[in-house]
Amino acid sequence: MSTHEQIQPTGGHGDDASEASDAAGQAQVAGVDDILDEIDSVLETNAAAFVQGFVQKGGE
């Protein structure tokens, strides 16, 4: 198994831009968490019906 290393660019161009991107990133994470919570609630309610929506019928 190979490992990959991510290299982050180190730009010294203003802290305001990084603060804005951090805030946008937090908002995006919150949005993703909301979607995942909604999926969890659907699966808790009726997992079989949810899965049936993705099952192919008749070799389609």
C-alpha positions as CSV (number, residue, x, y, z in Angstrom):
1,M,0.0,0.0,0.0
2,S,1.5,3.3,-0.9
3,T,1.2,6.5,1.1
4,H,0.6,9.9,-0.3
5,E,1.6,13.2,1.3
6,Q,-0.4,16.3,0.7
7,I,1.6,19.5,0.4
8,Q,-0.1,22.7,1.5
9,P,0.9,25.9,-0.3
10,T,2.4,28.4,2.1
11,G,1.4,31.8,0.9
12,G,2.0,34.8,3.2
13,H,-0.7,36.9,1.5
14,G,-3.0,38.3,4.2
15,D,-4.6,36.7,7.1
16,D,-8.0,38.0,6.1
17,A,-8.2,35.7,3.2
18,S,-7.4,32.7,5.3
19,E,-10.0,33.7,8.0
20,A,-12.6,34.1,5.3
21,S,-11.8,30.7,3.8
22,D,-11.8,29.1,7.3
23,A,-15.3,30.5,7.8
24,A,-16.5,29.3,4.4
25,G,-15.0,25.9,5.2
26,Q,-16.9,25.7,8.5
27,A,-20.1,26.7,6.8
28,Q,-19.6,24.0,4.2
29,V,-18.9,21.4,6.9
30,A,-22.1,22.3,8.7
31,G,-24.0,21.9,5.5
32,V,-22.6,18.5,4.8
33,D,-23.4,17.5,8.4
34,D,-27.0,18.6,8.0
35,I,-27.3,16.5,4.8
36,L,-25.8,13.4,6.5
37,D,-28.2,13.9,9.5
38,E,-31.1,13.9,7.1
39,I,-29.9,10.7,5.4
40,D,-29.5,9.1,8.8
41,S,-33.0,10.0,9.8
42,V,-34.4,8.5,6.5
43,L,-32.4,5.3,7.0
44,E,-33.7,5.0,10.6
45,T,-37.2,5.4,9.4
46,N,-37.3,3.2,6.4
47,A,-34.0,1.7,5.2
48,A,-35.6,-0.9,3.0
49,A,-37.5,1.6,0.9
50,F,-34.4,3.8,0.6
51,V,-32.3,0.9,-0.7
52,Q,-35.0,-0.3,-3.1
53,G,-34.8,3.1,-4.9
54,F,-31.3,2.1,-6.0
55,V,-31.8,-1.6,-6.8
56,Q,-31.9,-2.4,-10.5
57,K,-34.8,-4.4,-11.8
58,G,-34.7,-6.9,-14.6
59,G,-31.0,-6.4,-15.5
60,E,-31.3,-2.8,-16.3
